[in-house]
Structure formats: C-alpha cells, structure tokens
Amino acid sequence: MKKLLITVSFLFVLLGTAFCVNKIYDIFAADAGAQVVAVEVMPVYMSDSSGLAPLEDASAESLVVRDKPMALEAVLFLGRNREVAEEMLSRPGMAGRLVIPGAGIDVALFTDGPGADEAEIRQNICDMQDSAAFFTDGLGMLIADHNNQSFSVLPQVQLGDKAVILRGHSIVTLECSLVTDGYNYGKGILDRDGYYITSYEEYICYTCKEDWNNVSVVGFRVLDEDYVI
C-alpha cells in the first residue's frame, strides 16, 4: 500500500509539472506570434544608387517574414532572386526579372535606357536581347518585348499559370488571370471596347502579332509580395 501511495503521488507531481510547463509555453508562444520570425539567412546585395550595400561590403542578413508565411513560389526563387540582385548592379536601368516557368519565359526588366523620348527608350530596350520594357501608363504596369525574342512564347501562357517578378529586394508572386488580344495605339493598350487593358489587372505583358498595333496580351494579378531584408 505504501508503494502504491508513493507511485500515485509521483504521478500527480508529473501531471502538475506538465501543466505548468504547458501554460508557460502558451504565454511565450502568444508573445512570439507578434514578433518577426527569421526564416533563413542569405546575403542581400545593394548598390549606392539602389539603396543596397556594395557587393564587396555585403554581409549575411536575416530573411524575415512579417505577419505572414512566405509564398511557396518566393521560397523556390530565393537563390535566383539573389542572382538578380547581383545582376542589377552591372546592368544600369534594370529593375528586376520576370519569370514565367510554365512558358519558359525569363527576361530582364528595364525602366530606362538610351533614347530621346519614352517611345524611343522603350523601343531600344525591346531591341536588346534579354531585355523587356517595364513601364506604366498611369493605371498599371506594362511589360513589352518583341515576338521573336523573350515573348515569342507569350501566347503559350495559360490562365492560372504562376509567375514571379524578382526585384532583388523583394519577390512578387503573380497568377495569370487574363489572356486576350489588344490594340496598341501608341499610348496604351486597349481592348475591343476601347477600355485600357491595364484597368483589368496590375501587370500586363504584351507583344506584337501581325503588326505593332495588334498585340497578344497576358495579364497577371498579384498574389503576394515578399520582401527580402
């Protein structure tokens, strides 16, 4: 009987200890929920003009996720995004890189280049290899390239296809939600009813069909943007 009482007492002590430990864990877990969670360690490369530190001065920084988990697509492209950050240092005017895995599109995006006006700058950007013009019409962002270069396979993009824009400091995850034809009148892309295509989605990719006025259009909505700090 004495051994039984000792055993029962010991079990009560264990249960009490487990309960206390669990309460303490709940308190700390609740506090941690409002904190920044470190996910991975990776170097980030920045230039003086972009606000990033020079490559030779770069040090490992924590990749942090604030208030949400990182998108799966962003996680898969962390290494590629690091390469793009380095590439941007050596290519003036480069603002990132568009990657549409399902269609095999991987092209550098440029906001600036040689030329006397905006039209000439965009034309010169598109004329270069591995180079797409990245600009706004005031409503949304447009990405343009020739149909015999990176956007030769743009018509192969399908609704629901995922894409990313690698910006070095962030990764924008996209989903195709619009596949149509448009009319380029020189100052924007219109649909058949005369509405700007950029009123439909946040990112519009387009390329010429039989001539520069008639274009193939693929629109993307933003699913997420993860910042790499």
N, C-alpha and C positions, 0 to 999 in steps of 0.2 A: 504493500500500500504506500509506503514511504517513497519508493522509487517512482510509482505512478504519479504521486503529487509533484515530485520534482520535475518529471517529464512534462506534465501539464503546465506547470509554472514556466518552464523554459519555453514552451510553445507560445504562451501568452506574451513573453518578453520579445520573441522574434516577430510576432504579429504587430506588436506595438511599435517596434523599431521600423518595420517595413512601412507602416502607415505614416510615421513621421518623415521618413526619407521621401516618400511619395509626395507629401504636402510640400516639402521644401523644393522638390523638383518642379512641381506645378507653379510655384511662385517665381522661380528663376526662369522657367520656360515662358511664362507670360511676359516677363520683362524683356526677354530676348526677342520676342515677337516684334517689338517696335524698333529693334536695332538693325543696323546694316549687317548683312551676312556676307562674309568673304567666301567666294566660291572657288577661285583658282588664282594662282599667281602667274602673271605674264608681263613682259615688258611692253611699254607703250612708247612709240617714237613720235616726237613732235618737233616742229621747226619754229624758228622765231616768228615767221610770218603767219603760221597757223596757230600759234599758241602752244605748240608742242616743244618739248625739250629736244635739243640736237641729238642725233643718233648716238654719238660717242659719249654723251652725258646721260643716256637713258639708264634708268635703274628699274628693278622689278617693282611693280606696283600691284596692289590687290585689285583683282577684278571683282567688283561689288555689284550686288543686286539690291535695289532699293524697293521695298514694299511688294515685290513680286518675283516669281521664279523667272529665269532667263528662258526665252523661247528656244525650242529644240533646234530650229534652223540656225539661230545665232550661235548656239554652243558648237554646232558642227562646223561653223565657219570662223571660229576664233583664230585659228592658225592662219587662214587665208586673209583675214582682216588685218593681222599683224603685218603680213607681207605688203598689203595695200598701203598701210601707214608708212612703210619704208619707201614704197614706190612713189607716193605723193611728194616726198621730199625731193625727188630728182626729176619730176615732170611738172613744170610750172603750169598753173591753171587747172590741174587735176583735182576733182572734188570727190572722187570715190570710184567705185567699180560696181556695175550691175552684173549680177549672175543669175541666170535662169537655167538651172540644171536640166530640167526636162527637155529643153530645146537646144542645149549645148551653147548657150549664149554667155559670154564672159567678156565684157568690154569696159574700158576705162571711160569715165565721165569727165567732161571738161566744161567749165563755165566761162573760160577765157582763152584767147589765142590771138594770132595775128589777124589784122583786118581793119578797114577804115570805119566800118559800122557794124551793128549787131548782125545783120544778114550775112555780111562777108565773113565775120568771125565764125558764125555757125557753119557756114559752108566750108571754110578752111578746116574747121575741127572735123567735120564729117569726112573730108577728103583724106585725112590722115588714117593710117592703119591703126587698129586697136584704139579707136577714138570716137566717142559719140558726144554730140552736143547736148548739154544739160542746162535747161533754162526755164523760165516761167513766162506765161502770157498774162499774169496777174490773177488768174483763177487757180491754176495748178501747175505742176511741174511736167515738162515735156522732155523726152529723150529721143533724139533723132540720129539715124545713121543710114548709110547707103544700103540698098538691097543687094549689092554684090560684095558686101563686107560683113560686119558682125550681125547685121539684121537680115541677112539673106534667108535665115530660118525663122524670122519673127512670125510669119503666118502659121508656123507649126505649134505655137504656144496655144494651150487649151485652157478653157475655164477651169479654175481650181488649181492650176499649176502654181507652185510656190516660187518665190524669187527673193533675193536679198540685195540690198544696196550697202556695200561695205564702205564706211566713211572714215575708217581709222579710229576715230574717237567713239564711233557707235556702229551698230548693225541694225538696219531697218528691214524687218521681215514683211514681205508682201504676198498677196494672193491675187491671181488673175481673176477679174470679175467682169471683163468686157472684151469682146473680140468683134470687131466691126470694120467697116470701111469709112473713110473720111475724105473731106475736101480741104486741101491746103490752099488758102487764098493769099498766102504770103505773110499774114499777121496772126495766124492761128489756124486750128484745125476744126472744121465744122462737121456736124452730122448731116443727114439728108434733109432735116427740117431747119437747118440753119443755126442750130444751137452749138455752142462751143463744147467740144468733146471733154475739155478739162472740167466742165461742170458736173460730169458724171463720176469721175474718180480722181484720186490725188496724184497719181503718176500715170502719164500717158506715153507709151512708146509708139513710134510710127516710122514708116519707111515708104519710099515711092513704089507705086505699082507700074503701070504703063507709062506714066509721066509724073512730074513732081507735084501736080495738082491733086492727083488721085493717089491716096495713100492707104496702106494697111495699118490698122490701129489695134493696139493691145493695151487695155487699161488695168491698173493694179490698185487695190485698196490696201491700206496699211493695217497689218495685224498687230505689230508691236515695234518698239524701238528700244534696244538695249544699249546703254552707254557703257563703254569700257573706260575705266578711270585708272 
